[in-house]
Amino acid sequence: MKIQVTFDSGQGPQTIELRNRQGWTLYHLAKAGWHGITTIERPALRLSAYVHRLRERGFAIETEMEAHGGSYKGLHARYRLLTDVSVQLQGDVEGQA
């Protein structure tokens, strides 16, 4: 799975290709809009690591900590993509995590 992403890098529009987990993560961040994504709603191992790598590539992603109940009460992160992007799919993204 891979996607092509066009965004303003601060030096004008830039298009890059993202593969595998980074592509999956950015696709779902873009699709979720302001609602964002969490590992509770979109289970994915190492989501925070994929977000970190996307930030290193120039994407602005906000993290908000939220409380959750249940047997293992605690906090989880909600990630929101702040960078305006245009995403072009180049494979099946929905079924992959």
C-alpha positions as CSV (number, residue, x, y, z in Angstrom):
1,M,0.0,0.0,0.0
2,K,1.2,3.5,-0.8
3,I,-0.2,7.0,-1.1
4,Q,0.9,10.2,-2.7
5,V,0.5,13.3,-0.5
6,T,0.7,16.9,-1.6
7,F,1.2,19.5,1.1
8,D,2.7,22.9,1.6
9,S,6.1,22.3,3.1
10,G,6.7,26.0,3.8
11,Q,8.7,26.3,0.5
12,G,5.8,25.7,-1.7
13,P,3.8,22.6,-2.6
14,Q,5.6,19.3,-2.2
15,T,4.5,15.8,-3.2
16,I,5.9,12.7,-1.5
17,E,5.0,9.0,-1.5
18,L,4.3,7.3,1.8
19,R,4.2,3.5,2.1
20,N,3.1,1.0,4.6
21,R,2.3,2.2,8.2
22,Q,3.1,5.9,7.6
23,G,0.8,5.9,4.6
24,W,-1.9,4.2,6.5
25,T,-1.6,6.7,9.4
26,L,-1.6,9.8,7.3
27,Y,-4.5,8.5,5.2
28,H,-6.6,7.9,8.4
29,L,-5.5,11.3,9.9
30,A,-6.6,13.1,6.7
31,K,-9.9,11.1,6.5
32,A,-10.7,11.8,10.2
33,G,-10.4,15.6,9.9
34,W,-10.8,17.5,13.2
35,H,-12.1,14.4,15.0
36,G,-8.6,12.8,14.8
37,I,-7.7,9.2,15.5
38,T,-6.9,7.2,18.5
39,T,-5.6,3.6,19.0
40,I,-9.0,2.9,20.7
41,E,-10.9,3.8,17.5
42,R,-8.3,2.8,15.0
43,P,-6.2,0.0,16.5
44,A,-2.6,0.1,15.3
45,L,0.6,-1.0,17.0
46,R,3.1,1.8,17.5
47,L,0.7,4.6,16.3
48,S,2.7,7.2,18.2
49,A,5.9,6.1,16.4
50,Y,4.2,6.6,13.0
51,V,3.0,10.0,14.1
52,H,6.5,10.9,15.2
53,R,8.0,9.9,11.8
54,L,5.3,11.9,10.0
55,R,6.2,15.0,12.1
56,E,9.8,14.5,11.1
57,R,8.7,14.7,7.5
58,G,7.1,18.1,8.1
59,F,3.5,17.3,8.9
60,A,1.9,19.2,11.8
61,I,0.1,16.8,14.0
62,E,-1.5,17.7,17.3
63,T,-1.7,15.4,20.3
64,E,-4.5,15.7,22.9
65,M,-4.6,13.3,25.9
66,E,-8.0,12.0,26.8
67,A,-9.2,9.9,29.7
68,H,-10.9,6.5,29.2
69,G,-12.7,4.1,31.5
70,G,-13.0,0.4,31.6
71,S,-11.0,-2.3,33.3
72,Y,-7.7,-0.4,32.4
73,K,-8.6,3.2,33.1
74,G,-6.1,5.8,32.1
75,L,-5.2,8.1,29.2
76,H,-4.9,7.7,25.5
77,A,-3.7,10.1,22.8
78,R,-5.9,11.6,20.1
79,Y,-3.9,12.7,17.0
80,R,-5.2,15.4,14.6
81,L,-3.6,16.4,11.3
82,L,-3.2,20.2,11.2
83,T,-1.4,20.3,7.8
84,D,-3.7,20.7,4.7
85,V,-3.0,17.7,2.5
86,S,-4.3,16.2,-0.7
87,V,-4.1,12.4,-0.7
88,Q,-4.1,10.1,-3.7
89,L,-4.5,6.4,-3.0
90,Q,-2.3,3.9,-4.7
91,G,-3.6,0.6,-3.2
92,D,-5.9,-0.8,-0.5
93,V,-5.7,1.4,2.6
94,E,-8.9,0.5,4.4
95,G,-8.1,-3.0,5.3
96,Q,-4.5,-2.4,6.5
97,A,-3.4,-1.5,10.0
